[in-house]
């Protein structure tokens, strides 16, 4: 059964199935046509059953029906044909009439390629039993003599070779699917992590633009105007509670109307110049208006402007004021300008410029793409995995073809009755040439001219053998090249274009047929060549064509992988934002919005020392989130977030820093800490945070050598014992954590270091 979860396996298996069906029915049709055209005398109802097989094969070639019932019907027709015919051979199975053996050969090879081993083995046993019945009139035929006959034995060899090729190629397809799936899982995890960071950064930026500034003013005692603080807090609550658009929100909004609403929030007089409605995607509108809000907030708080002008147009927004301006750099060292304005616009493919002139005001210019960017098809997804998978499939198929060529050559040259000519040494030399040409197909890189030369050598060896054989042996077992040399050509040509490979194979067969007819002319020779064309040449031609379709099948599967990746990524990001980011956002809001609500409705006095202390605590927590955007998104800090929040709620002043060597590519996506190490580092740091009385400091550093967590806090003496107990827990060599603990008065400092193993040892 084809597995939907493995598109490469499914595509290759389907191609193999169609190859088998086409070969089986094309071979049976040609065999019956040759047999009927040759005027062979069929005893009893034999001719009727031959016509029945021809009609069935014609109908099956015309249709494209697959499934177990159709396979059963195909096998039943072949069995009925065999059971309804009588073949009487003077010596050996099928030597008097090749059609029965060739029909069975086409059947066992096709089911070996198309079906699972159990099914194909059962079918092989069934058709061999029917073949035995068809040859039951052969003098002295016994089951043992039947099975030991060279023709029957080679039927079993052909089935084994077909099964082997199927298993090798499909196994390579499964490995390719597993490799690409693993790459997809890794990429999805990266996309989810990136989306989480973008969404959290936007949350933090919104909080910075609104609540943080208000809380800072209250905490520093700079809120002399209670009414202004109330208005500002009310505005903050409105913005925060409106929420942030989820990723992928492509609904439309009117930028002019949003800007008009924004001007109400600013105390300075504002003139809005807009050419009517400006349709814009809602997610993009959020980015533009959020950046504009931060610019207006800065004007309101710092510029002392008497007039502000906002000029809006498609893809551009200009905000100018006549305030005090500023001197020097354009302010990118400030968090608000850098993150809330410039980086916001750059994140959506736009840009922002902030320029000022002392005494002549400030100018903020925002630019963004007018049309929604059309996502190009991501052909880079899994490119190394896809390329290696296609290469692996090609190598696997090549190994199978080489195996068939070598096995065919050796078996047919050693299991057949030797003719008087050519001499044994010459025959052995020709066998060695054919085997060497087949083995040369394993060379990973060779020029096309070399490949064509090797094909020519295999073809020349085949023709030379036919030329040296006696006329009565050119179609006997001594002529091993009819069944074997073509496989050497197929093995050599699987890396070539289908045109060259099929042309070389056709040239070989035309020359073989012409030389055989020249050596042994006659209708009987022509009939036998027709049988060989149906059973041997057709199979080799379809196999060569199958080699050409492997690349196409694998690329189609890669397209399915990409489509599934898009859906899985969208689903994963959607679940993450709704289940994690929105939940976290609501948690953060519940921590400080009650304070803002009290300031907005006047129930809390911004001059009250208790209110100011609460404002300072909440501002410190928000400020930590803002600084985390500057490179502190290390996974350990995400794990420690709960402990940090708990410590701050107890009134502990927590400072968090991180130093990750991003420039050298060392980051969470490149170096994954073992779970046991990550858990140990988090547990030790939580002990420090939970024990700290009034202050704590956590520093995470990571580089190519390892990861270090440094924790400092004013902790009681028993904290040292708890850390010692944790350090005594069992960690394997790969998860070793070196711990240092130093005390200085009431301060306790712990340093925990994990060294990455060498890349080759990981």
C-alpha positions, -999 to 999 in steps of 0.1 A, spaced: 0 0 0 14 34 -9 19 57 20 6 92 17 30 104 43 60 96 21 54 114 -12 87 102 -28 81 66 -18 45 69 -32 56 86 -65 84 61 -71 62 31 -62 35 44 -86 61 48 -114 73 13 -107 38 -1 -108 30 16 -141 63 3 -155 54 -32 -144 18 -30 -159 30 -16 -192 57 -42 -195 35 -71 -186 7 -63 -210 29 -50 -238 50 -82 -236 20 -105 -234 4 -87 -264 35 -90 -285 41 -126 -275 6 -136 -285 7 -116 -318 40 -133 -327 27 -167 -317 -5 -163 -337 13 -148 -367 38 -176 -367 10 -201 -374 19 -224 -345 -4 -253 -341 -22 -251 -307 -38 -283 -295 -74 -281 -282 -85 -247 -271 -50 -233 -269 -55 -208 -297 -87 -195 -281 -69 -189 -248 -41 -171 -267 -66 -148 -283 -82 -142 -249 -48 -132 -234 -42 -109 -264 -75 -92 -260 -71 -88 -222 -36 -73 -226 -49 -48 -253 -76 -36 -230 -53 -33 -200 -28 -13 -220 -56 11 -231 -68 17 -195 -50 30 -165 -66 10 -137 -46 1 -106 -55 -18 -75 -53 -53 -59 -84 -65 -78 -70 -56 -111 -37 -73 -102 -57 -104 -93 -76 -103 -126 -43 -100 -145 -29 -130 -127 -61 -150 -132 -60 -144 -170 -24 -156 -172 -32 -186 -151 -63 -194 -172 -41 -191 -203 -15 -214 -190 -40 -240 -177 -58 -239 -210 -28 -246 -232 -7 -277 -236 30 -275 -243 49 -307 -251 87 -303 -252 111 -329 -263 136 -319 -236 133 -292 -211 105 -268 -202 94 -246 -230 121 -255 -255 95 -264 -280 73 -233 -275 89 -202 -259 56 -183 -254 46 -200 -222 79 -193 -205 80 -158 -217 45 -151 -205 55 -164 -171 87 -144 -172 68 -112 -179 44 -119 -151 69 -128 -124 92 -98 -133 62 -74 -133 48 -85 -100 82 -85 -84 86 -48 -94 50 -37 -86 40 -57 -55 52 -65 -20 73 -96 -16 45 -117 -1 22 -110 -29 47 -113 -57 60 -146 -42 25 -160 -41 19 -150 -77 52 -165 -88 43 -198 -71 9 -198 -88 21 -191 -123 49 -216 -120 24 -242 -109 3 -233 -140 34 -235 -162 41 -270 -148 5 -279 -157 10 -265 -192 41 -287 -197 26 -318 -180 28 -337 -212 66 -334 -215 81 -370 -213 96 -377 -179 87 -344 -164 86 -345 -126 83 -316 -101 120 -318 -93 130 -320 -129 107 -290 -136 122 -269 -108 158 -278 -118 152 -270 -154 174 -240 -164 144 -221 -179 124 -224 -146 154 -217 -124 161 -185 -143 125 -175 -139 131 -176 -101 163 -156 -106 144 -130 -126 118 -127 -98 145 -123 -72 163 -96 -92 130 -77 -97 123 -79 -60 158 -67 -52 156 -37 -75 122 -27 -60 134 -30 -24 166 -10 -30 149 18 -49 119 21 -26 142 20 5 161 49 -10 129 67 -15 118 62 21 152 74 34 148 105 12 114 111 26 127 107 61 156 131 54 133 158 39 108 154 67 135 159 93 147 190 74 110 202 73 106 196 111 138 216 117 127 244 95 92 245 110 108 247 144 129 276 132 100 294 116 79 290 147 107 303 169 112 332 145 75 340 145 75 338 183 104 362 185 88 387 160 54 386 178 69 389 212 91 418 201 61 435 187 43 430 220 73 444 239 75 473 215 39 482 220 43 481 257 74 503 254 55 528 233 26 529 258 28 516 293 65 518 299 67 555 293 38 563 316 51 540 343 86 556 341 71 591 345 51 579 375 80 559 390 104 589 387 79 613 403 78 633 371 40 632 368 30 666 381 0 668 359 -25 641 371 -49 648 342 -22 643 316 -12 610 333 -48 599 334 -53 607 296 -20 590 288 -29 559 309 -63 557 293 -48 559 258 -22 532 267 -50 509 279 -69 514 246 -39 505 225 -29 476 246 -64 461 248 -70 464 211 -45 436 206 -19 429 180 -29 415 146 -19 378 142 5 369 115 -12 363 82 -40 388 87 -45 401 51 -77 420 57 -78 456 44 -79 488 64 -79 525 56 -46 541 66 -61 576 64 -88 568 90 -63 551 113 -40 582 111 -70 605 118 -77 585 150 -40 586 159 -39 624 158 -65 627 186 -40 612 210 -14 639 205 -15 671 225 3 692 198 -18 705 169 -16 682 140 -24 687 103 -32 655 83 -26 656 46 -40 625 29 -53 621 -7 -85 603 4 -87 566 15 -55 547 15 -62 510 15 -36 489 32 -33 454 47 -43 454 83 -11 438 96 10 463 76 -13 492 88 -5 481 124 32 484 118 29 518 101 6 533 127 26 519 156 58 535 142 39 568 137 25 566 172 60 563 186 71 593 165 41 614 177 48 603 213 84 615 211 72 648 197 46 651 224 71 644 252 103 659 239 99 683 209 79 711 224 64 716 190 36 741 181 27 724 148 30 689 134 22 679 98 15 643 87 17 637 49 4 603 38 5 587 4 7 552 -11 38 535 6 50 566 23 44 587 54 62 619 64 59 634 99 74 668 105 74 692 135 87 727 143 101 717 177 136 719 192 150 692 170 182 675 180 219 674 171 242 646 162 233 610 152 197 604 141 189 587 174 194 550 165 210 545 199 176 550 215 154 520 219 122 537 208 137 551 175 156 519 167 130 492 175 97 510 175 103 529 143 132 519 121 133 481 127 95 479 126 95 492 90 125 471 80 108 440 92 80 445 66 104 453 37 104 491 42 126 516 59 126 546 81 147 577 85 147 601 115 165 634 110 166 665 131 181 700 131 186 719 163 160 746 166 142 736 134 124 704 143 125 668 134 115 648 103 104 611 103 100 595 70 84 560 67 84 539 36 69 504 30 60 482 0 27 492 -16 17 458 -29 17 427 -8 49 407 -15 41 376 -35 59 347 -19 79 330 -45 79 292 -45 106 281 -21 128 259 -42 155 262 -16 135 241 9 153 209 17 176 216 -14 205 196 1 182 169 13 163 168 -20 195 168 -41 210 140 -20 177 121 -21 176 123 -59 213 112 -61 206 84 -36 177 71 -57 198 73 -88 226 54 -71 202 28 -57 187 23 -92 222 21 -107 232 -6 -82 201 -26 -91 209 -24 -128 245 -33 -123 234 -62 -101 210 -75 -128 236 -71 -155 264 -89 -136 240 -116 -124 225 -121 -158 259 -124 -175 274 -148 -150 243 -170 -146 235 -173 -183 271 -178 -193 277 -206 -167 243 -223 -164 238 -230 -201 252 -258 -222 285 -247 -237 288 -247 -275 318 -259 -294 326 -223 -303 337 -198 -293 366 -213 -272 361 -211 -235 389 -185 -232 371 -162 -257 338 -167 -240 353 -159 -207 369 -127 -221 335 -116 -236 318 -123 -202 345 -102 -185 340 -73 -209 303 -73 -203 307 -75 -165 334 -48 -165 312 -24 -186 283 -30 -161 306 -24 -131 319 8 -147 284 22 -142 291 25 -105 317 52 -112 302 84 -97 315 107 -123 323 100 -159 321 119 -191 294 112 -216 319 102 -242 334 76 -218 299 62 -212 291 59 -249 325 41 -254 317 16 -227 283 10 -242 300 4 -276 323 -22 -260 293 -41 -244 275 -40 -278 306 -51 -297 311 -80 -272 275 -91 -277 278 -90 -315 312 -108 -315 297 -137 -294 268 -141 -319 293 -140 -348 314 -168 -332 286 -191 -323 274 -218 -347 242 -209 -365 222 -235 -346 234 -220 -312 227 -183 -318 193 -186 -302 203 -213 -277 215 -210 -241 251 -204 -253 241 -169 -265 240 -153 -231 244 -119 -246 207 -116 -257 196 -115 -221 226 -99 -205 243 -73 -227 212 -50 -228 213 -47 -190 249 -35 -192 237 -8 -216 208 1 -193 232 3 -163 255 26 -181 228 48 -194 208 55 -163 227 88 -157 223 98 -194 194 116 -210 165 92 -220 172 99 -256 208 86 -255 200 57 -233 171 44 -253 189 51 -286 219 30 -275 196 2 -263 177 2 -296 208 2 -317 221 -28 -297 189 -48 -302 185 -39 -339 221 -50 -346 216 -82 -325 184 -91 -344 200 -84 -378 231 -105 -370 210 -134 -357 188 -134 -388 219 -133 -410 234 -162 -392 202 -183 -390 176 -169 -414 141 -183 -413 106 -178 -399 113 -198 -367 143 -174 -360 121 -144 -366 94 -158 -342 119 -165 -314 133 -130 -318 98 -117 -315 94 -136 -282 128 -122 -270 117 -87 -280 86 -89 -260 101 -105 -229 137 -90 -228 139 -59 -250 106 -44 -238 116 -48 -201 150 -32 -207 134 -3 -226 108 3 -199 134 0 -172 156 26 -190 126 49 -192 119 43 -155 154 55 -147 146 88 -165 113 92 -146 130 88 -111 142 124 -112 108 137 -122 90 116 -96 114 128 -69 110 165 -79 72 161 -79 75 146 -44 97 176 -34 69 199 -45 44 180 -23 69 183 5 71 221 0 33 224 -1 29 204 31 57 224 47 37 256 39 6 243 55 24 227 85 43 259 91 12 281 89 -6 258 113 23 256 137 28 294 137 -9 299 142 -11 275 171 20 290 186 7 326 185 -27 317 198 -16 292 225 16 308 236 21 344 225 -14 356 231 -16 338 264 18 354 274 6 388 262 -26 385 284 -4 375 314 18 405 309 -11 428 307 -27 415 339 5 424 357 5 462 351 -29 471 335 -46 474 369 -20 500 378 -27 518 345 -64 515 350 -61 531 385 -41 560 370 -66 564 342 -97 566 364 -80 586 392 -83 560 419 -45 559 422 -25 590 428 7 592 407 23 612 436 17 584 461 51 568 470 35 533 470 21 539 435 55 552 424 73 521 438 48 498 420 53 518 388 91 514 391 88 476 396 65 472 366 87 494 345 118 474 355 100 442 343 90 458 310 125 472 305 140 437 309 117 425 281 127 455 259 164 448 264 158 411 257 150 422 222 186 434 217 199 398 215 187 381 248 164 356 231 185 327 243 163 295 250 176 294 286 161 328 293 128 316 279 130 287 304 139 311 332 111 336 324 87 322 350 114 323 378 124 358 369 88 370 369 82 353 403 113 370 418 102 404 405 67 400 419 84 394 453 101 428 449 135 414 438 153 437 413 164 413 386 190 421 359 193 398 329 221 399 303 232 376 275 262 375 253 256 351 224 282 350 197 258 357 169 285 368 145 300 334 145 266 317 141 264 304 176 229 306 188 200 285 198 193 272 164 230 261 159 238 247 193 211 227 211 219 220 247 212 184 258 179 183 277 197 171 309 221 200 307 194 226 300 173 213 329 204 214 352 213 250 343 177 262 347 172 244 380 204 259 395 195 294 383 160 290 397 174 281 431 193 314 431 163 334 419 139 319 444 164 325 472 174 361 464 160 386 489 162 419 470 185 417 440 196 391 415 216 391 383 216 364 356 241 364 327 240 338 298 270 335 275 274 312 245 301 308 220 317 280 199 332 264 230 302 262 253 275 278 273 278 295 306 252 307 331 263 331 358 239 339 387 244 364 415 220 372 444 217 381 480 208 346 491 207 329 526 234 305 536 214 273 530 213 282 493 248 269 490 237 235 503 209 233 478 232 241 449 257 215 462 230 188 463 220 197 427 256 196 415 259 161 429 232 147 406 243 123 379 252 137 345 269 117 318 301 128 301 282 145 273 261 165 298 288 175 322 283 209 339 312 224 357 299 244 387 318 271 408 302 288 438 317 318 456 303 336 486 311 372 496 291 383 526 254 381 519 261 377 481 263 343 465 277 338 430 274 306 410 290 299 376 278 269 356 296 260 324 288 233 298 314 227 272 303 217 237 318 185 224 338 186 192 316 187 161 329 154 149 321 137 182 286 150 186 
